Amino acid sequence: MTKWTPTHEAPEPLEGPVVPTIVGGTILWFVLFLVQLPFYGWFDDHGHAWWVWTCLAGAGLGLIGIWYVRGRDAAIKRDAAAAAQE
């Protein structure tokens, strides 16, 4: 097992613009859903209706993701403010 044990410390996680990234991805999923919606009959005839519903599911999960990352971002800022006061 020692062969696979890392010998160095893991790097710090990258922090970037998380909220705008999730919002952009959610918008993209919803736009893809709207673009495919007029062609639903074609998708259904060819057995690809799941493509449309996958885009809608991506948009719905993205809304949950927006709620989550906004709360996470607020918690990180609260923690930083509390640490600065000490």
Secondary structure, DSSP 8 states (H G I E B T S, - for coil): -GGGS-SS---------HHHHHHHHHHHHHHHHHHHGGGHHHHHHTT-HHHHHHHHHHHHHHHHHHHHHHHHHHHHHHHHHHHHH-
